[in-house]
Amino acid sequence: MDEKEFRGLLGESLTESILNKNIDIYKHVIRDLVIPAENNKTTQIDNILITSKRIFVIENKNFNGIVKSNSNGEWYTILNKEKYNLNTNPIIQNKYHVDCLKRLLNKDDDIFYSLIVLGYNCKNEVFIHDSSNISIIKIDELQQKILDILINDEQKLSHEEMDDIYLKLKYKYSQK
């Protein structure tokens, strides 16, 4: 395992720990989910938090340095004055995850919330044009961001519906 893979797994594990320990509501957390996508392919989701008000789809990016985007939506990092282009825009990547989940679960847009969670060792300078159901945050903001979203939301799922979604995803698609 190289350093990049290790940092990625560390970010995913830390996010899972925060979701399980620090958010005191009825919820389900799933880490490392591989679900069907288009054209007989699959896509991997780092973490999912299922609540009665939202399903949070979480993409972890444990980058170092300053994270920026340009007007074309391309993301890059700057570390020690060197620019490193990223292969994938995490916003587009997580939108794809949400779209695949919507099809799989047969649910509407309004129940999903996309979170891009950046590690401790980076500074976020990414601008989002349409931020109604998406946020880019640092990992130390995760708990508060989720609680802020939930406090103003209405219930969309019963506990039974939450349990059904969890069981379907966890035991059919989870890698952990």
C-alpha positions as CSV (number, residue, x, y, z in Angstrom):
1,M,0.0,0.0,0.0
2,D,1.4,3.4,-1.0
3,E,1.2,6.6,1.0
4,K,-1.7,7.9,-1.0
5,E,-3.8,4.8,-0.4
6,F,-2.9,4.8,3.3
7,R,-3.9,8.5,3.7
8,G,-7.2,7.7,1.9
9,L,-8.0,4.7,4.2
10,L,-7.1,6.8,7.3
11,G,-9.5,9.6,6.2
12,E,-12.3,7.1,5.6
13,S,-11.7,5.4,9.0
14,L,-11.6,8.7,10.8
15,T,-14.9,9.8,9.2
16,E,-16.6,6.5,10.1
17,S,-15.4,6.9,13.7
18,I,-16.8,10.5,13.9
19,L,-20.1,9.4,12.4
20,N,-20.5,6.4,14.8
21,K,-19.4,8.1,18.0
22,N,-20.2,11.8,17.8
23,I,-23.6,12.0,16.3
24,D,-26.2,11.0,18.9
25,I,-29.3,10.2,16.8
26,Y,-30.8,7.0,15.4
27,K,-28.7,6.3,12.4
28,H,-26.8,3.8,10.3
29,V,-23.2,4.2,9.1
30,I,-21.7,2.2,6.2
31,R,-18.1,2.4,5.1
32,D,-16.7,1.3,1.8
33,L,-19.7,0.5,-0.3
34,V,-19.4,-0.8,-3.9
35,I,-22.7,-0.4,-5.7
36,P,-23.9,-1.0,-9.3
37,A,-23.3,1.8,-11.8
38,E,-24.1,2.2,-15.5
39,N,-23.0,-0.3,-18.2
40,N,-22.4,-3.2,-15.8
41,K,-19.8,-1.2,-13.8
42,T,-19.6,-0.4,-10.1
43,T,-18.7,2.6,-8.1
44,Q,-17.1,2.8,-4.6
45,I,-18.6,5.1,-1.9
46,D,-16.4,5.9,1.1
47,N,-19.0,6.4,3.8
48,I,-22.8,6.7,4.0
49,L,-24.8,8.1,6.9
50,I,-28.5,7.1,6.9
51,T,-30.8,9.3,9.1
52,S,-34.5,9.9,9.1
53,K,-34.0,13.2,7.4
54,R,-31.1,12.6,5.0
55,I,-28.8,10.1,3.4
56,F,-25.4,11.6,3.5
57,V,-23.0,10.4,0.8
58,I,-19.5,11.1,1.9
59,E,-16.4,11.3,-0.3
60,N,-13.1,11.6,1.7
61,K,-10.1,13.4,0.2
62,N,-7.2,13.4,2.6
63,F,-5.0,15.8,0.6
64,N,-2.0,17.8,1.8
65,G,-1.6,21.5,0.9
66,I,-4.1,23.9,-0.6
67,V,-7.0,22.5,-2.5
68,K,-8.3,24.7,-5.3
69,S,-10.4,24.5,-8.4
70,N,-10.4,26.5,-11.7
71,S,-13.2,27.9,-13.8
72,N,-13.4,24.6,-15.7
73,G,-14.1,22.7,-12.5
74,E,-10.7,21.0,-12.4
75,W,-9.3,20.5,-9.0
76,Y,-5.7,20.7,-8.0
77,T,-3.5,20.9,-4.9
78,I,-0.6,23.2,-4.2
79,L,2.1,21.8,-1.9
80,N,5.5,23.4,-1.4
81,K,4.7,25.7,-4.4
82,E,4.2,22.7,-6.7
83,K,0.8,22.2,-8.5
84,Y,-0.6,18.7,-8.7
85,N,-3.7,18.1,-10.9
86,L,-6.3,15.7,-9.6
87,N,-7.7,13.2,-12.0
88,T,-11.3,13.5,-10.8
89,N,-13.4,16.4,-9.6
90,P,-14.7,15.1,-6.2
91,I,-18.0,17.0,-6.6
92,I,-18.7,15.3,-9.9
93,Q,-17.4,12.0,-8.5
94,N,-19.8,12.2,-5.5
95,K,-22.7,13.4,-7.7
96,Y,-22.2,10.2,-9.7
97,H,-22.3,8.2,-6.4
98,V,-25.6,9.9,-5.5
99,D,-27.1,9.3,-8.9
100,C,-26.3,5.6,-8.6
101,L,-27.7,5.4,-5.1
102,K,-30.9,7.2,-6.3
103,R,-31.4,4.5,-8.9
104,L,-30.6,1.6,-6.6
105,L,-32.8,2.8,-3.8
106,N,-35.5,4.4,-6.0
107,K,-35.4,7.6,-3.9
108,D,-35.7,11.3,-4.9
109,D,-32.9,14.0,-4.9
110,D,-34.1,15.8,-1.8
111,I,-33.2,12.9,0.6
112,F,-29.5,12.9,-0.5
113,Y,-26.7,15.3,0.7
114,S,-23.2,15.1,-0.8
115,L,-20.3,15.8,1.5
116,I,-16.8,16.2,0.4
117,V,-14.6,15.8,3.5
118,L,-11.1,17.1,3.4
119,G,-8.4,16.0,5.8
120,Y,-6.7,18.0,8.5
121,N,-3.6,18.8,6.5
122,C,-5.2,20.9,3.7
123,K,-6.7,24.3,3.2
124,N,-9.9,24.5,1.2
125,E,-10.1,27.2,-1.5
126,V,-12.7,25.5,-3.7
127,F,-15.8,27.5,-4.8
128,I,-19.1,25.7,-5.3
129,H,-21.6,27.4,-7.7
130,D,-24.7,25.4,-6.7
131,S,-24.5,24.4,-3.0
132,S,-28.0,23.4,-2.2
133,N,-27.2,19.7,-1.4
134,I,-23.5,19.7,-1.3
135,S,-20.7,20.9,1.0
136,I,-17.0,20.8,1.0
137,I,-15.7,20.7,4.6
138,K,-12.7,19.7,6.7
139,I,-13.0,16.6,8.8
140,D,-13.1,18.6,12.0
141,E,-16.3,20.3,10.8
142,L,-18.1,17.1,9.9
143,Q,-20.1,16.6,13.1
144,Q,-21.3,20.2,13.3
145,K,-22.2,20.3,9.6
146,I,-24.4,17.2,9.8
147,L,-26.1,18.5,12.9
148,D,-26.7,21.9,11.3
149,I,-28.3,20.3,8.3
150,L,-30.5,17.9,10.3
151,I,-31.8,20.5,12.7
152,N,-33.6,22.3,10.0
153,D,-34.8,19.3,8.0
154,E,-38.0,17.4,8.1
155,Q,-38.3,13.7,8.5
156,K,-38.3,11.8,5.2
157,L,-37.7,8.2,6.4
158,S,-39.2,6.1,9.1
159,H,-36.9,4.0,11.3
160,E,-38.2,0.9,9.4
161,E,-37.3,2.5,6.0
162,M,-33.9,3.4,7.4
163,D,-33.3,-0.1,8.5
164,D,-34.4,-1.5,5.2
165,I,-32.0,0.7,3.3
166,Y,-29.2,-0.1,5.7
167,L,-29.8,-3.9,5.4
168,K,-29.9,-3.8,1.6
169,L,-26.7,-1.7,1.3
170,K,-24.7,-3.3,4.2
171,Y,-25.2,-6.9,3.4
172,K,-25.3,-6.8,-0.3
173,Y,-22.8,-4.1,-1.2
174,S,-20.5,-3.3,1.7
175,Q,-16.9,-4.3,1.6
176,K,-16.3,-4.0,5.3
